[in-house]
Amino acid sequence: MEIKIGIQNVGREIVLESTQDADAVAKLVAEAISGQTELRLQDEKGRQVIVPAKVIGYVELGAQEQRRVGFGAL
């Protein structure tokens, strides 16, 4: 799933691919914002992204979609 994090007063957003469930990520975001701590996410390669909650502008969660394999007709 693709996750985009917009940072206040920064023109670029943070984009990462994660294997985490959308509900789990939404819960982590809500906890970070309500507790004014940092948001910690891990991408699919094991790298961690840490963003202070006070600078988060928005978090966009992409649709969870199974990757297609092969040359099937649409």
N, CA, C and O atoms as CSV, one atom per row, in Angstrom:
chain,resi,resn,atom,element,x,y,z
A,1,MET,N,N,0.845,-1.153,0.000
A,1,MET,CA,C,0.000,0.000,0.000
A,1,MET,C,C,0.903,1.233,0.000
A,1,MET,O,O,1.922,1.276,0.690
A,2,GLU,N,N,0.506,2.236,-0.792
A,2,GLU,CA,C,1.252,3.477,-0.849
A,2,GLU,C,C,0.754,4.439,0.227
A,2,GLU,O,O,-0.451,4.609,0.412
A,3,ILE,N,N,1.690,5.063,0.929
A,3,ILE,CA,C,1.367,6.038,1.968
A,3,ILE,C,C,2.051,7.340,1.603
A,3,ILE,O,O,3.253,7.362,1.340
A,4,LYS,N,N,1.282,8.438,1.585
A,4,LYS,CA,C,1.827,9.769,1.330
A,4,LYS,C,C,1.622,10.615,2.583
A,4,LYS,O,O,0.525,10.667,3.139
A,5,ILE,N,N,2.690,11.273,3.015
A,5,ILE,CA,C,2.633,12.119,4.204
A,5,ILE,C,C,3.010,13.538,3.789
A,5,ILE,O,O,4.120,13.785,3.317
A,6,GLY,N,N,2.083,14.453,3.970
A,6,GLY,CA,C,2.347,15.857,3.692
A,6,GLY,C,C,2.867,16.540,4.944
A,6,GLY,O,O,2.317,16.369,6.032
A,7,ILE,N,N,3.927,17.312,4.785
A,7,ILE,CA,C,4.555,18.006,5.903
A,7,ILE,C,C,4.246,19.501,5.780
A,7,ILE,O,O,4.343,20.072,4.694
A,8,GLN,N,N,3.881,20.120,6.882
A,8,GLN,CA,C,3.569,21.550,6.881
A,8,GLN,C,C,4.786,22.363,6.438
A,8,GLN,O,O,5.915,22.095,6.847
A,9,ASN,N,N,4.527,23.359,5.594
A,9,ASN,CA,C,5.548,24.296,5.107
A,9,ASN,C,C,6.661,23.626,4.297
A,9,ASN,O,O,7.757,24.175,4.186
A,10,VAL,N,N,6.393,22.452,3.733
A,10,VAL,CA,C,7.349,21.752,2.878
A,10,VAL,C,C,6.625,21.402,1.586
A,10,VAL,O,O,5.523,20.855,1.620
A,11,GLY,N,N,7.231,21.709,0.459
A,11,GLY,CA,C,6.593,21.504,-0.835
A,11,GLY,C,C,6.483,20.054,-1.268
A,11,GLY,O,O,5.587,19.712,-2.040
A,12,ARG,N,N,7.365,19.202,-0.795
A,12,ARG,CA,C,7.344,17.791,-1.205
A,12,ARG,C,C,6.718,16.939,-0.117
A,12,ARG,O,O,6.751,17.281,1.065
A,13,GLU,N,N,6.149,15.829,-0.539
A,13,GLU,CA,C,5.570,14.897,0.424
A,13,GLU,C,C,6.455,13.665,0.548
A,13,GLU,O,O,7.255,13.373,-0.341
A,14,ILE,N,N,6.309,12.956,1.640
A,14,ILE,CA,C,7.020,11.699,1.849
A,14,ILE,C,C,6.137,10.594,1.295
A,14,ILE,O,O,4.960,10.499,1.644
A,15,VAL,N,N,6.705,9.756,0.428
A,15,VAL,CA,C,5.952,8.658,-0.177
A,15,VAL,C,C,6.689,7.364,0.128
A,15,VAL,O,O,7.894,7.257,-0.102
A,16,LEU,N,N,5.958,6.378,0.651
A,16,LEU,CA,C,6.565,5.085,0.912
A,16,LEU,C,C,5.571,3.968,0.644
A,16,LEU,O,O,4.359,4.163,0.730
A,17,GLU,N,N,6.096,2.806,0.322
A,17,GLU,CA,C,5.303,1.597,0.126
A,17,GLU,C,C,5.412,0.772,1.395
A,17,GLU,O,O,6.513,0.517,1.882
A,18,SER,N,N,4.279,0.356,1.928
A,18,SER,CA,C,4.270,-0.385,3.176
A,18,SER,C,C,3.440,-1.652,3.031
A,18,SER,O,O,2.508,-1.713,2.229
A,19,THR,N,N,3.788,-2.648,3.808
A,19,THR,CA,C,3.010,-3.887,3.838
A,19,THR,C,C,1.990,-3.868,4.961
A,19,THR,O,O,1.231,-4.824,5.124
A,20,GLN,N,N,1.961,-2.776,5.749
A,20,GLN,CA,C,1.032,-2.677,6.861
A,20,GLN,C,C,-0.393,-2.480,6.359
A,20,GLN,O,O,-0.617,-1.961,5.266
A,21,ASP,N,N,-1.335,-2.899,7.166
A,21,ASP,CA,C,-2.754,-2.760,6.875
A,21,ASP,C,C,-3.169,-1.288,7.000
A,21,ASP,O,O,-2.632,-0.569,7.843
A,22,ALA,N,N,-4.113,-0.835,6.177
A,22,ALA,CA,C,-4.569,0.559,6.203
A,22,ALA,C,C,-5.142,0.942,7.563
A,22,ALA,O,O,-4.901,2.049,8.043
A,23,ASP,N,N,-5.890,0.047,8.184
A,23,ASP,CA,C,-6.462,0.334,9.499
A,23,ASP,C,C,-5.373,0.494,10.557
A,23,ASP,O,O,-5.484,1.347,11.437
A,24,ALA,N,N,-4.330,-0.316,10.478
A,24,ALA,CA,C,-3.225,-0.224,11.432
A,24,ALA,C,C,-2.475,1.096,11.271
A,24,ALA,O,O,-2.092,1.723,12.259
A,25,VAL,N,N,-2.265,1.516,10.017
A,25,VAL,CA,C,-1.581,2.789,9.767
A,25,VAL,C,C,-2.436,3.947,10.248
A,25,VAL,O,O,-1.925,4.879,10.868
A,26,ALA,N,N,-3.736,3.900,9.968
A,26,ALA,CA,C,-4.640,4.968,10.421
A,26,ALA,C,C,-4.631,5.081,11.943
A,26,ALA,O,O,-4.681,6.184,12.486
A,27,LYS,N,N,-4.567,3.945,12.627
A,27,LYS,CA,C,-4.513,3.950,14.092
A,27,LYS,C,C,-3.205,4.575,14.587
A,27,LYS,O,O,-3.213,5.354,15.540
A,28,LEU,N,N,-2.089,4.236,13.945
A,28,LEU,CA,C,-0.795,4.817,14.324
A,28,LEU,C,C,-0.789,6.332,14.124
A,28,LEU,O,O,-0.257,7.071,14.952
A,29,VAL,N,N,-1.383,6.789,13.023
A,29,VAL,CA,C,-1.452,8.226,12.742
A,29,VAL,C,C,-2.293,8.925,13.803
A,29,VAL,O,O,-1.886,9.957,14.336
A,30,ALA,N,N,-3.456,8.371,14.111
A,30,ALA,CA,C,-4.343,8.973,15.110
A,30,ALA,C,C,-3.676,9.035,16.481
A,30,ALA,O,O,-3.794,10.039,17.183
A,31,GLU,N,N,-2.980,7.976,16.862
A,31,GLU,CA,C,-2.285,7.953,18.152
A,31,GLU,C,C,-1.169,8.987,18.203
A,31,GLU,O,O,-0.981,9.657,19.219
A,32,ALA,N,N,-0.425,9.117,17.098
A,32,ALA,CA,C,0.669,10.079,17.064
A,32,ALA,C,C,0.147,11.508,17.166
A,32,ALA,O,O,0.710,12.327,17.892
A,33,ILE,N,N,-0.925,11.807,16.442
A,33,ILE,CA,C,-1.468,13.164,16.447
A,33,ILE,C,C,-2.106,13.495,17.792
A,33,ILE,O,O,-1.904,14.591,18.316
A,34,SER,N,N,-2.868,12.568,18.355
A,34,SER,CA,C,-3.526,12.845,19.637
A,34,SER,C,C,-2.526,12.935,20.785
A,34,SER,O,O,-2.731,13.709,21.720
A,35,GLY,N,N,-1.453,12.161,20.730
A,35,GLY,CA,C,-0.456,12.171,21.791
A,35,GLY,C,C,0.678,13.145,21.552
A,35,GLY,O,O,1.555,13.295,22.403
A,36,GLN,N,N,0.674,13.826,20.379
A,36,GLN,CA,C,1.731,14.766,20.001
A,36,GLN,C,C,3.121,14.129,20.104
A,36,GLN,O,O,4.068,14.747,20.590
A,37,THR,N,N,3.221,12.886,19.640
A,37,THR,CA,C,4.512,12.204,19.591
A,37,THR,C,C,4.945,12.136,18.131
A,37,THR,O,O,4.489,12.936,17.314
A,38,GLU,N,N,5.803,11.209,17.802
A,38,GLU,CA,C,6.191,11.059,16.406
A,38,GLU,C,C,5.438,9.907,15.758
A,38,GLU,O,O,5.002,8.972,16.430
A,39,LEU,N,N,5.296,9.992,14.451
A,39,LEU,CA,C,4.692,8.923,13.661
A,39,LEU,C,C,5.828,8.064,13.143
A,39,LEU,O,O,6.723,8.565,12.463
A,40,ARG,N,N,5.805,6.784,13.455
A,40,ARG,CA,C,6.837,5.850,13.014
A,40,ARG,C,C,6.205,4.811,12.099
A,40,ARG,O,O,5.310,4.069,12.504
A,41,LEU,N,N,6.685,4.768,10.859
A,41,LEU,CA,C,6.207,3.791,9.883
A,41,LEU,C,C,7.405,3.069,9.297
A,41,LEU,O,O,8.516,3.599,9.250
A,42,GLN,N,N,7.152,1.843,8.849
A,42,GLN,CA,C,8.213,1.048,8.237
A,42,GLN,C,C,7.800,0.725,6.813
A,42,GLN,O,O,6.666,0.314,6.570
A,43,ASP,N,N,8.729,0.912,5.854
A,43,ASP,CA,C,8.404,0.599,4.474
A,43,ASP,C,C,8.636,-0.886,4.207
A,43,ASP,O,O,9.064,-1.631,5.088
A,44,GLU,N,N,8.347,-1.297,2.978
A,44,GLU,CA,C,8.422,-2.729,2.668
A,44,GLU,C,C,9.847,-3.267,2.624
A,44,GLU,O,O,10.039,-4.482,2.607
A,45,LYS,N,N,10.851,-2.392,2.604
A,45,LYS,CA,C,12.245,-2.822,2.631
A,45,LYS,C,C,12.836,-2.797,4.029
A,45,LYS,O,O,14.018,-3.089,4.208
A,46,GLY,N,N,12.015,-2.447,5.033
A,46,GLY,CA,C,12.464,-2.451,6.409
A,46,GLY,C,C,12.986,-1.117,6.919
A,46,GLY,O,O,13.379,-1.018,8.082
A,47,ARG,N,N,13.000,-0.088,6.076
A,47,ARG,CA,C,13.465,1.230,6.511
A,47,ARG,C,C,12.376,1.913,7.323
A,47,ARG,O,O,11.188,1.747,7.047
A,48,GLN,N,N,12.788,2.685,8.331
A,48,GLN,CA,C,11.823,3.401,9.166
A,48,GLN,C,C,11.751,4.866,8.760
A,48,GLN,O,O,12.760,5.492,8.435
A,49,VAL,N,N,10.529,5.396,8.788
A,49,VAL,CA,C,10.287,6.810,8.559
A,49,VAL,C,C,9.700,7.353,9.854
A,49,VAL,O,O,8.704,6.829,10.355
A,50,ILE,N,N,10.312,8.400,10.396
A,50,ILE,CA,C,9.855,9.005,11.650
A,50,ILE,C,C,9.543,10.471,11.372
A,50,ILE,O,O,10.400,11.227,10.913
A,51,VAL,N,N,8.293,10.861,11.660
A,51,VAL,CA,C,7.848,12.233,11.419
A,51,VAL,C,C,7.240,12.771,12.713
A,51,VAL,O,O,6.362,12.126,13.287
A,52,PRO,N,N,7.686,13.938,13.185
A,52,PRO,CA,C,7.051,14.532,14.372
A,52,PRO,C,C,5.580,14.847,14.075
A,52,PRO,O,O,5.266,15.404,13.023
A,53,ALA,N,N,4.694,14.499,14.984
A,53,ALA,CA,C,3.252,14.661,14.759
A,53,ALA,C,C,2.857,16.117,14.571
A,53,ALA,O,O,1.900,16.401,13.851
A,54,LYS,N,N,3.565,17.043,15.196
A,54,LYS,CA,C,3.175,18.454,15.123
A,54,LYS,C,C,3.398,19.066,13.744
A,54,LYS,O,O,2.884,20.153,13.481
A,55,VAL,N,N,4.154,18.403,12.841
A,55,VAL,CA,C,4.390,18.951,11.502
A,55,VAL,C,C,3.617,18.212,10.410
A,55,VAL,O,O,3.745,18.545,9.231
A,56,ILE,N,N,2.818,17.214,10.789
A,56,ILE,CA,C,2.048,16.454,9.794
A,56,ILE,C,C,0.917,17.328,9.268
A,56,ILE,O,O,0.109,17.845,10.040
A,57,GLY,N,N,0.866,17.488,7.949
A,57,GLY,CA,C,-0.221,18.221,7.312
A,57,GLY,C,C,-1.355,17.290,6.943
A,57,GLY,O,O,-2.523,17.598,7.185
A,58,TYR,N,N,-1.015,16.147,6.354
A,58,TYR,CA,C,-2.003,15.135,5.988
A,58,TYR,C,C,-1.317,13.798,5.774
A,58,TYR,O,O,-0.105,13.733,5.571
A,59,VAL,N,N,-2.101,12.739,5.821
A,59,VAL,CA,C,-1.626,11.390,5.513
A,59,VAL,C,C,-2.631,10.775,4.569
A,59,VAL,O,O,-3.817,10.693,4.888
A,60,GLU,N,N,-2.171,10.342,3.408
A,60,GLU,CA,C,-3.034,9.727,2.404
A,60,GLU,C,C,-2.668,8.251,2.283
A,60,GLU,O,O,-1.517,7.897,2.024
A,61,LEU,N,N,-3.663,7.409,2.475
A,61,LEU,CA,C,-3.448,5.962,2.389
A,61,LEU,C,C,-3.998,5.466,1.065
A,61,LEU,O,O,-5.168,5.683,0.751
A,62,GLY,N,N,-3.159,4.803,0.290
A,62,GLY,CA,C,-3.588,4.252,-0.987
A,62,GLY,C,C,-4.440,3.021,-0.781
A,62,GLY,O,O,-4.446,2.430,0.299
A,63,ALA,N,N,-5.150,2.642,-1.810
A,63,ALA,CA,C,-6.002,1.457,-1.742
A,63,ALA,C,C,-5.138,0.207,-1.622
A,63,ALA,O,O,-4.081,0.090,-2.241
A,64,GLN,N,N,-5.620,-0.707,-0.814
A,64,GLN,CA,C,-4.917,-1.976,-0.687
A,64,GLN,C,C,-5.335,-2.843,-1.850
A,64,GLN,O,O,-6.506,-3.195,-1.987
A,65,GLU,N,N,-4.373,-3.186,-2.687
A,65,GLU,CA,C,-4.669,-3.933,-3.903
A,65,GLU,C,C,-3.650,-5.038,-4.045
A,65,GLU,O,O,-2.453,-4.830,-3.847
A,66,GLN,N,N,-4.133,-6.204,-4.386
A,66,GLN,CA,C,-3.227,-7.310,-4.639
A,66,GLN,C,C,-2.501,-7.039,-5.944
A,66,GLN,O,O,-3.116,-6.610,-6.920
A,67,ARG,N,N,-1.219,-7.280,-5.972
A,67,ARG,CA,C,-0.450,-7.067,-7.198
A,67,ARG,C,C,-0.821,-8.129,-8.222
A,67,ARG,O,O,-0.933,-9.315,-7.910
A,68,ARG,N,N,-1.005,-7.677,-9.425
A,68,ARG,CA,C,-1.367,-8.603,-10.503
A,68,ARG,C,C,-0.130,-9.222,-11.079
A,68,ARG,O,O,0.901,-8.567,-11.232
A,69,VAL,N,N,-0.236,-10.490,-11.397
A,69,VAL,CA,C,0.888,-11.221,-11.963
A,69,VAL,C,C,0.424,-11.833,-13.279
A,69,VAL,O,O,-0.671,-12.391,-13.364
A,70,GLY,N,N,1.258,-11.725,-14.295
A,70,GLY,CA,C,0.927,-12.354,-15.567
A,70,GLY,C,C,0.362,-11.365,-16.570
A,70,GLY,O,O,0.444,-10.150,-16.393
A,71,PHE,N,N,-0.210,-11.918,-17.623
A,71,PHE,CA,C,-0.715,-11.118,-18.725
A,71,PHE,C,C,-2.216,-11.300,-18.891
A,71,PHE,O,O,-2.704,-11.376,-20.019
A,72,GLY,N,N,-2.945,-11.369,-17.808
A,72,GLY,CA,C,-4.398,-11.581,-17.852
A,72,GLY,C,C,-5.120,-10.412,-18.507
A,72,GLY,O,O,-4.659,-9.272,-18.452
A,73,ALA,N,N,-6.246,-10.707,-19.119
A,73,ALA,CA,C,-7.058,-9.678,-19.765
A,73,ALA,C,C,-7.837,-8.923,-18.708
A,73,ALA,O,O,-8.246,-9.497,-17.699
A,74,LEU,N,N,-8.041,-7.640,-18.937
A,74,LEU,CA,C,-8.805,-6.826,-18.009
A,74,LEU,C,C,-10.243,-6.794,-18.353
A,74,LEU,O,O,-11.029,-6.145,-17.663
